[in-house]
Amino acid sequence: MRYGAKNARWAPWQGDEPEQGMPLYGKTEDMGGINESNDTINFAEASGYADNGEKVKVKEFANGTIDAKMLAVPFPVGSAILGTATHGQTGRAYGGDDHAPFGGYGFYSCYIDGANKRTYTVIFYPKVQGSTTGSNYKTKEDQITLEYDAISFNILLPKCGKYKVEEQFDTEEEAQEYLDGLFAGTSVVAGVAGSGVELGNLTVQSAAGTSEGDTKLTVTEGKLAETDTYKYRVGDHEEAVKYGEDVSGWTAWDGQADVKAATGLTLTLVECDDKSKAVAAGHCTVTANDGE
């Protein structure tokens, strides 16, 4: 038997859908406390008959819907899910041209068997799209009626071919780790080639460069592939990078030339494939030639 639902999360897709593996996601958002989540899956079916009997049966996924209730979806999160216009952190305006982004939605539930053993199952939908729902508002009467935040999703089929993922664990901690990994791209999904690939690590060092304001970078590891290239960003903190993330907008580095960067800043270096998708990353604190 199953009971309960906990830690509902949503994240928008990041970049285009990959041809292989699971979709990539942006920042994961807490949905404000899940009360219940119900899905309806629709299939397209057809039968072929011959010799007075059914000879062919075809059944394929068509679409699906999720009707969920949350304690209180944070306003910015609800707006992001629905693709509505926003006003700061507290205003939202619905329009006929709203376009909800594709995203991933998941949570975990507890299961208990006849021996009273508890396990925890992650339920995850890789490709969903938010849909507005009707709202109910009621005046205060002799008894107080509490209304949960209702939110709906349309379920679509991603290129990986899996519209719903379930994985069972002995502890809540394991379930949460797997759920987090689905959004981060590090959790393996049954039947999905290329899922669960972790970002490689780069050991990056910075030393004073030849000219004032320059730093010289060195990378301990060799490239994973000869066609890979480097990209970097400089800022006051390390950039979070996921495997397969599109870094085409980052600055190219040829692996040898000095880089302009000020001492004390953080440089994040990414090794990417020929499509500018991240395969490894590392960072260092910049030491530049200060002209002294």
VEXLUM-703707 format. One record per atom (N, C-alpha, C, CB): residue in one letter; x, y, z. Coordinates in steps of 0.05 Angstrom, whole numbers, plus 5000, padded with zeros to 4 digits. Glycine has a CB too. Example, Ala and Ser with C-alpha at 12.3 -4.5 7.8 and 13.67 -1.06 7.14 Angstrom:
2
A526448865156
A524649105156
A526449345156
A522649115181
S525749555142
S527349795143
S525850015157
S528249885114
This chain:
292
M501749765000
M500050005000
M501850255000
M498150005025
R500850454987
R502450704987
R500950925002
R503050794958
Y502451095014
Y501151325028
Y503151555028
Y500251245057
G501951795028
G503652035030
G504952115005
G505651995051
A505752365004
A507352474982
A508952704994
A505452584959
K511452734985
K513252924998
K515253034978
K514752785021
N516053284984
N518153424970
N517753454939
N520753284975
A515453564932
A514953614903
A516753824893
A511953694899
R517953764869
R519853944856
R519053984827
R522753834859
W519854214817
W519454284788
W521854434779
W516854444783
A522654394754
A524854554742
A524254584712
A527554414746
P524854814701
P524554844672
P526654704656
P524455144664
W526054644631
W528154534614
W530354744610
W526954444587
Q532754644605
Q534954814599
Q535954754571
Q537254784620
G535654944553
G536554904526
G534754714511
G539354794525
D535654624487
D534054444471
D534154164482
D535154444442
E532054004475
E531953734484
E534053564470
E529153614478
P535653414486
P537853254474
P536753024458
P539753154495
E538252934438
E537452704422
E537752444438
E539052684396
Q539552444457
Q540052204474
Q540052284503
Q542652064466
G539052104520
G539052164548
G536652324557
G541552314556
M536552394582
M534352544594
M534552844587
M534252504624
P532352984589
P532553274585
P534253404607
P529653404586
L535353644600
L536853794620
L535154004632
L539353924606
Y535554054658
Y533854234673
Y535354474685
Y532354084694
G533954694688
G535054924701
G534654904731
G533655184691
K534355134745
K534155134774
K531754984784
K533955424784
T532154804803
T529954644815
T528554814836
T531054384827
E525854814834
E524254974852
E522554804870
E522355164836
D522354874896
D520654744915
D517754844910
D521454804945
M515854654908
M513154734900
M511354804924
M511854514885
G512554814948
G511054924970
G509454724987
G509155134961
G510154474986
G508754275003
G506554124988
G507654405027
I506953874981
I505053724965
I502953594983
I506453514948
N500353614975
N498153484989
N497353224974
N495753674992
E497053244948
E496453014932
E497153064903
E493552924935
S497552854888
S498252874859
S497052634845
S501352894854
N495352684825
N493952474811
N494452504781
N490952484817
D495352284768
D495752294739
D493652124725
D498552204732
T493152204700
T491452054682
T492952024656
T488652204677
I493351774647
I494951714624
I493051624601
I497051504630
N493351744578
N491651674555
N493251534533
N490251924543
F492051324522
F493351174501
F491651174475
F493850884510
A493051174453
A491751134427
A491850844421
A493051314404
E489550724413
E489350444408
E488150384382
E487850304431
A488950154370
A487750064345
A488049764343
A489050204320
S486049634330
S486149344327
S485749274298
S484049214344
G487049064290
G486748954263
G485548674264
G489448954247
Y483548614248
Y482148364249
Y482548204223
Y479248404255
A482547944225
A482647764202
A481747484211
A485447764189
D480647344193
D479747074199
D478047054224
D482146884201
N476247254226
N474347264249
N475647294276
N472647004249
G477947424277
G479247474302
G481147704302
G480747224310
E481747814325
E483648034328
E486447924324
E483348174355
K487848034304
K490547934298
K492748144306
K490747874268
V492048394306
V493948604312
V492748794333
V494748764286
K494348854353
K493549044373
K495749254377
K492848904400
V495149504372
V497049724375
V496149904398
V497449874349
K497849964417
K497250144439
K499650314444
K496449984464
E499350574440
E501550764444
E500750994461
E502550864417
F502651104476
F502251334493
F501251574476
F504751404509
A499251704485
A498151944470
A498852194486
A495151924466
N497952204511
N498452444528
N497552374556
N497052694517
G497752564573
G496752524600
G496452794615
G498652344616
T495252774638
T494953014655
T495552954684
T492053124652
I496453154698
I496853134727
I495253354741
I499953164734
D493753274760
D492253464777
D493553444805
D489253404778
A494853654814
A496253654839
A495153874858
A499253694835
K495453824883
K494654014903
K497154074921
K492253924920
M497754324925
M500054404942
M499054584964
M502154554925
L500454584986
L499754755009
L499655045001
L501654705033
A501855134988
A502055414979
A504355434959
A502355605002
V503755434933
V505855454913
V506955734914
V504755394885
P509555774918
P510756044919
P509956194893
P513756034921
F509256444896
F508256604873
F510156594849
F507756884882
P512756644853
P514556644830
P514756374817
P517356734838
V514556154833
V514655884821
V512155834805
V514955674844
G509855904815
G507355864800
G507356014774
G504955944816
S508456254775
S508556424750
S510456294730
S509456704757
A512756184739
A514656064721
A513455814708
A517255984736
I511955654724
I510755414713
I508655474692
I509355254736
L507155684696
L504955754678
L505755944655
L502655884693
G508156064658
G509056254638
G507556514637
G508956124611
T506556604660
T505056854661
T506757094664
T503056834684
A505657324658
A507057584664
A507157624694
A505557824650
T509357744704
T509657774732
T510258064739
T511857604742
H509658134764
H510258394775
H511758354801
H507758574779
G514458374800
G515958314824
G515658034833
G515258514846
Q515557994860
Q515257734872
Q512357674879
Q516957714897
T510557864875
T507757824886
T505557864865
T507358014908
G506257954841
G504158004821
G504257814798
G504458294811
R501857744788
R501657564765
R499257644748
R501457264775
A499557644722
A497257704704
A497157494682
A497657994692
Y494757374680
Y494357164660
Y493557284633
Y492156964670
G494557164612
G493857264585
G493357034566
G496157434575
G492057094544
G491456894524
G493856794510
G489457004505
D496056954511
D498556874497
D500656764516
D499657104481
D499856694540
D501756574559
D502856314547
D500456514586
H505356264550
H506656024540
H508155884562
H508456084516
A507055674573
A508355524595
A510755374584
A506355334608
P512955384597
P515355244588
P515254944594
P517955354601
F516754784579
F517054504586
F518754484611
F518354344562
G518154284627
G519654244652
G519453964662
G518754434673
G520653904684
G520553644698
G519153684725
G523353524701
Y517653484733
Y516153494758
Y516353224772
Y513153564753
G516953234799
G517252984813
G516953024843
G519852864807
F516652794857
F516452784886
F516952494894
F513552884896
Y516652424920
Y516852144927
Y514652074947
Y519552084939
S513951814948
S511751714964
S512651474980
S509351644947
C511351425002
C512051195019
C510250955013
C511751265049
Y511450725012
Y510050475007
Y510450295032
Y510950324981
I508350135039
I508549955062
I507349685054
I507150065087
D508749465059
D507849205051
D506549055075
D510149035039
G505748805070
G504448645091
G506148585115
G503448395080
A508748605112
A510648565135
A511248825149
A513148425125
N509849035142
N510249305153
N512949425146
N509949285183
K514049335124
K516549455114
K515949705097
K518249245098
R517349915103
R516950165088
R519150205067
R516850395108
T518250285044
T520150365023
T519150635012
T520450155000
Y520850764996
Y520251024986
Y520651034956
Y521951245000
T518651114941
T518651114912
T518651394901
T516350944901
V520551444884
V520651704869
V518851684845
V523551774860
I517151884841
I515451904818
I516352154803
I512451914826
F517052124778
F518152354763
F517052354734
F521252334762
Y516352584724
Y515352624697
Y517352804683
Y512452754697
P518852704663
P521052854650
P520053094633
P522652674633
K517653074622
K516653284604
K513853354610
K516953194574
V513453574624
V510853674631
V510653974623
V510153634661
Q508154064621
Q507654344614
Q505354434632
Q507054374584
G505754654646
G503754754665
G501254844650
G504854984680
S498954804664
S496354884653
S494755014675
S494854624642
T493455234668
T491855384688
T489355214696
T490955654677
T488555254721
T486155114731
T484255324742
T486954904752
G481755244746
G479855414759
G480455434789
G476955304755
S479655654801
S480155704829
S477455724844
S481855954833
N477455644869
N475155664886
N475655854910
N474255384896
Y473956044913
Y474156234935
Y471556234951
Y474956524925
K471656204977
K469156174992
K469356355017
K468655885000
T467156485024
T467156655047
T467356495073
T464656825047
K468156625094
K468256495121
K465456455131
K469856665140
E464956205141
E462356135152
E462756035180
E460955925134
D460955865190
D461155755217
D463655585220
D458655605225
Q464355455198
Q466755285197
Q468755405177
Q466154995191
I471255365182
I473355475164
I473955255143
I475855555179
T473955335117
T474655155096
T477355235084
T472455155074
L479255045084
L481855105073
L481954995045
L484154975091
E483055155027
E483355084999
E486255064992
E481855284980
Y487054834981
Y489854794972
Y490254934945
Y490554494970
D492755004939
D493355104913
D493254874892
D496255244913
A491554904873
A491254704852
A493054774829
A488354674843
I494454584818
I496154624795
I495954384777
I499054684804
S495854424751
S495654204732
S497954214713
S493054224717
F498653974703
F500753944683
F499653764660
F503353824695
N500453824636
N500153634614
N502653464612
N499553794587
I502353204609
I504553024606
I505052964577
I504052754621
L507553004568
L508352954541
L510552754540
L509153214527
L510952644516
L513052434512
L515652564503
L512052224492
P517752554519
P520352664510
P521752474491
P522152714535
K523952564479
K525352404459
K526552144471
K527552574447
C527052154497
C528051904510
C526051684511
C529051974538
G523451754505
G521351544504
G520051474530
G522451304492
K520851604553
K519651534579
K518151774590
K521951454598
Y515451734593
Y513851954602
Y513551964632
Y511051944589
K514251744646
K514151734675
K516251544685
K511251634684
V517551624707
V519751464719
V518951404748
V522451614717
E519351154756
E519051074784
E521550914792
E516450904788
E522550974816
E524850834827
E524450804857
E527550984820
Q524850564868
Q524350504896
Q526850494912
Q522750244898
F526750594938
F529050594956
F528250524984
F530350874955
D530250435000
D529750355027
D529450595046
D531950175037
T530650815039
T530551055057
T529651305042
T533351095070
E528651495058
E527951755047
E530351895035
E526551925068
E532651865049
E535052005040
E535851915012
E537351955060
E535651655007
E536351544981
E534351644959
E536351244981
A531851654967
A529751744948
A530252034941
A526951714960
Q530852204961
Q531352484956
Q533752524938
Q531652634982
E535852364943
E538352384927
E537752314898
E540452204939
Y536152114894
Y535552024866
Y533852244853
Y534051754866
L531852354867
L530152564856
L531852804848
L527952644876
D533652884866
D535453114860
D537153044836
D537253174884
G538052794834
G539752714811
G538252714785
G540852444817
L535652674785
L534152684760
L534152964749
L531152594765
F533953164766
F534053444757
F536853524750
F532953624779
A538853404764
A541653474758
A542853314735
A543353424783
G541453104727
G542452944704
G544352724712
G543753114685
T544552664739
T546352454748
T545052194755
T547952564772
S542352184756
S540951934763
S540451764737
S538351994777
V541051504739
V540551324717
V537651264715
V542251064721
V536551264691
V533751194686
V533650944670
V532251434672
A532050754679
A531850494665
A531050534636
A529850314679
G532550404618
G531850414589
G532650664574
G529050374587
V534050854588
V534751104575
V537851114572
V533751354591
A538751064548
A541651074542
A542651364547
A542350984514
G544951384560
G546151654564
G545151794589
G545551824541
S543351664604
S542451794629
S544451734651
S539651694637
G544551904671
G546251854694
G549251914688
G545951584703
V549852064667
V552652124661
V553452364678
V552952194631
E555552334693
E556452544711
E558552724697
E557652434737
L558552974705
L560453174695
L563253104704
L559653454704
G565053094685
G567853044692
G569053274708
G569452994667
N571253224721
N572553424738
N575153524725
N573153304766
L575553784726
L577953914716
L579454034740
L577354124694
T582053984742
T583654114762
T585054354749
T585853914774
V584154594756
V585054834743
V586755004763
V582655004733
Q589055104753
Q590755274769
Q591255534755
Q593455124775
S591655744770
S592056004759
S594656124770
S589656194765
A596256244752
A598756374761
A598956644745
A601256194755
A600656814755
A600957074741
A601757044712
A603057254756
G600457184694
G601057164666
G603357344658
G598557244650
T603857354632
T606157504622
T605657804624
T606657434593
S603257894617
S602658184617
S600958264641
S601358274591
E600958514648
E599358614670
E596358554664
E599858914674
G595058454685
G592158384683
G591658114671
G590858594666
D593757964665
D593357694653
D593957474674
D595257654629
T592557254670
T593157014686
T593756784667
T590856944705
K595556604676
K596156364660
K594856124673
K599256324659
L593255984657
L591755744667
L593155494659
L588955744656
T593055294677
T593955024671
T591854824680
T596754964685
V591454614664
V589554404670
V591054144673
V587354394648
T590654014695
T592053764701
T591253534682
T591653674730
E588653514678
E587553284662
E587753344632
E584753234669
G588053124616
G587953154587
G584953164579
G589352924573
K584553244554
K581753264544
K580552984541
K581753414517
L577952964545
L576552714542
L576452624513
L573752734554
A576452824495
A576452764466
A578052974452
A573552754455
E579352904430
E581053094415
E579553334404
E582452954392
T576953294398
T575353504387
T574153694408
T573153394370
D574553634433
D573453804455
D575054064455
D573653654482
T573654274466
T574854534469
T574254644497
T573754734447
Y575454874504
Y575054994530
Y573455244528
Y577755044544
K571855294548
K570355554551
K570655634580
K567355524542
Y570555894585
Y570755984613
Y569056224619
Y573656044620
R568556264645
R567256504655
R568756594680
R564256454660
V568756864684
V570056974707
V567957134723
V572557154699
G567957094749
G565957234766
G566857224795
G563157124762
D564957304812
D565557304841
D564857044854
D564057534855
H563956844838
H563356584849
H563656364827
H560556574862
E563756114836
E563955894817
E561255864803
E564755634831
E561355814777
E558855764761
E558055474764
E559355834731
A555555424770
A554455154772
A554055054743
A551755134788
V555254824737
V555154714710
V554054424711
V557954724696
K552254354692
K551254084691
K552253944666
K548154084691
Y552453684667
Y553253524643
Y551353584620
Y553353224650
G552453644597
G550853694573
G549853984571
G548553514573
E550454154591
E549554434590
E550754574566
E550254574616
D549154744553
D550154904530
D551755134540
D547654994513
V554355144533
V556055364542
V557055524518
V558455254558
S555555524497
S556355664472
S556755964477
S554355614450
G555456074497
G555656354503
G558056424520
G553156454516
W559556224529
W561856284546
W564256364528
W562656034563
T566356464540
T568756554526
T570556314519
T570256764542
A571456304494
A573156084486
A576056124496
A573156054455
W577355894502
W580255904510
W581655674494
W580555864541
D583855744483
D585255544466
D586955344481
D586955684446
G587055374508
G588555194524
G591455284530
G588654924511
Q592255514518
Q594955604521
Q595155904527
Q596555544496
A593756064514
A593956354516
A593156454544
A592256494495
D594456674553
D593756794578
D590856904576
D595757024585
V589656934599
V586857024601
V586757284617
V585056804613
K585157474609
K584757724624
K582857664647
K583557944605
A583857704671
A582157664695
A583557784719
A581557354700
A582057894738
A583158034761
A583657834784
A581358254770
T585857884798
T586557724821
T584157714841
T589057834835
G583657474852
G581557444872
G578857354861
G581257694887
L578457394835
L575957304823
L576057004819
L575357454797
T573756884813
T573556594808
T573156544779
T571256464825
L574856364768
L574656284740
L573556004738
L577356314725
T571355964724
T570255704719
T570955614691
T567155704724
L572255384688
L573055284663
L571455034656
L576155224662
V570455024631
V568954804621
V570254674597
V566054894615
E570354414597
E571054274572
E568454194559
E572854014579
C568254254533
C565654204519
C566254054493
C564154464514
D564153914484
D564353764459
D564053944435
D562353534458
D563953824411
D563753994387
D561154134383
D564353824363
K559154084401
K556654224401
K556354414424
K554254024401
S558654474437
S558754664460
S557154564484
S557754934452
K557054294488
K555754174511
K557854094531
K553953934502
A557454174556
A559454124577
A559753834583
A558654274602
V562253744585
V562953464592
V564653454617
V564353324569
A566053674624
A567653684648
A567953974656
A570453554643
A568454024682
A568754304691
A570454314716
A565954424697
G571554544721
G573154594745
G573354894749
G575954474743
H574554974771
H574755264777
H577255324793
H572255374792
C578055574793
C580355654809
C580055944817
C582955614793
T581456024837
T581556314845
T583856434828
T582056344876
V583256654816
V585056784797
V587456914811
V583656984779
T589856854800
T592257004807
T593257134782
T594556814820
A593157404781
A593857544756
A596457704760
A591557734748
N597557784737
N599957954738
N598958244745
N601457954710
D599658334769
D598758594778
D600658814772
D598258584807
G602758754756
G604558964747
G606559054768
G603059194737
E606858894788
E608758974809
E611458834805
E607658904837
